[in-house]
Amino acid sequence: MAAIEGEVKNESGKLEFSLDVPFPSSREAVIALRSLSPDREPRKGGIEKELTLSGSTLSVRWRADEARILRVSVNSFLDHLSLVLETMEMFGPPVSQ
Amino acid sequence: MSLRFMGHRKDTVCINVYLLAFSAAMPVVIGFEGSANKIGIGIIRDGEVLSNPRRTYITPPGQGFMPSDTARHHRAVILTVLKEALEQAGLKPADIDCVAYTKGPGMGAPLVTVALVARTVAQLWGTPLLGVNHCIGHIEMGRLITRADNPTVLYVSGGNTQVIAYSQRRYRIFGETIDIAVGNCLDRFARVIKISNDPSPGYNIEQMAKKGSQFVELPYTVKGMDVSFSGILSYIEDMSHKMLSSGQCTEEDLCFSLQETVFSMLVEITERAMAHCGSQEVLIVGGVGCNLRLQEMMGVMCKERGAKLFATDERFCIDNGAMIAQAGWEMFRSGQITELEDSWITQRYRTDAVEVTWRD
C-alpha cells in the first residue's frame, strides 16, 4: 500500500527516508494525518519527521543523524499507522461532515 | 387543511428541539485508559456506567511490565475492547457525544497507543475529543460511585501516591511520595520473593498478609506531609532472603509487616491533611485503594475523628475506562474540549496542573 522511496544520504550527511501512503479519499488521509501528528518524537534532537498531505496521499519525510535512530522512528511510525488504519477499517467510514 | 398542516409541522419542530436539548443535557462519553498495564474503555451517560471492559497485561513472577511490551499488549486488544464497550452498552458510534482519553501521566508508549485510537474514532464519528488527567479520572470516579461530596482524597497506585484536597478550582496536593509510589514498593517486593502478578501482586500480598503473625520492624519514613518508600524497599530487599533462609520469619510475615508499615504512613499523612482542611470525609482511590486492610486501618482513624470513609471496589479503584469517561463528562459539560493538535500525550502531568472548571 505504501510507496517507499528509500534511504538516502544527502549533502549535509543526514540520512533521509520518505514514505507515501495512499488513502481511499482525502478525508481518510486528513484523519490519519491529524491522528498521527500530535505526539512529538520521544527523543530530543538527532531526528526530524515531517508529515504532509497532497490530495489523498499522506507523505512522511525523515532526516536523521544515525541509522539506529531513524530505524526506531520509522518502525514506530509504521506501528502507529497500522493501528490507525485498522481502527478506520473497524469503526469507519467517517460520518459525512 | 393548510392550517392543520402547519400546526402539525410546528409540533414536529418542538419535539426536535426538545430531543436536542435532552441529548445535550445527558451527553454520552466514552473513555479510553491505558497509562499503565491495564487497558480499559468505558461508556458513561449521566453518571450511569453503561459498560467498562478491561484487560490487564500480566507478566511472569519476578518481572515488571516494560513500556514497549505493555504498548504491544494494548495494541493487540484495544479494538476488541472498544467493540465490547459499544456492544455491552448497546450503543452505536452515532450515540457517542464525546471521546475522552488519558493524556497523562503514565508510560509514553502505552499512552500513545490509546490516544491514537481515541483521536481516530473521534474524527470518524465527528465528536469532540477530551484529554483527561489520569489522577483526576480516579478522583471523579470515586466521587461518582461513593457520592462523597468534598473529601480529602488518598490516591494510591503503582505509579502515584498523593493526598489531595479540593480548594479554589484545583485539586491540591497536600502530601505525596518523594520517590516511588506505594504500589511500586509493593509490586517490587512481590518480585523479590516471586509472588504471582496474577491477578495483581498487591492482591496476592494482601492475601498472604492475612496469614502473617510476626511483625518485622521496617523503616517508617514519613517526612512532614510527604512519604518515602524507596528506603523501605531497599531494606526489605536486602534482609528478606537472609531472614527467610534462616527461618527468622515467613514470607507471610513480611507481607503483613510491609502492609502494616506503609499503610500506617499513609493513614498518618491523610489524617494530618484532614486536620489542615477541617475535612470530615476521606476517599481512597487508585489500585492500592481496593486493599481491604488499608480501608480497615483508614476506617479506624476516621471513626476516632468522627469522619466518614469512602472507598470503591476493584472495578472502579483499579484503572478503568469509565473513570476517564466520567472526568471527561464533567469537563465536557463545563465547556472544555481538546483540539486535535493539542492532544499530545505527556508522561508527567500533575494533578494540580488541571483547572477544575466543573466544581464551585
Interface residues (C-beta under 8 A of the other chain):
Chain A: I31 A32 R34 S35 L36 S37 P38 D39 R40 P42 D79 H80 L83 V84 E86 T87 M88 M90 F91 G92 P93 P94 V95 Q97
Chain B: R75 I78 L79 L82 K83 P93 A94 G108 V112 T113 A115 L116 V117 R119 T120 V121 Q123 L124 W125 G126 L340 E341 D342 S343 W344 I345
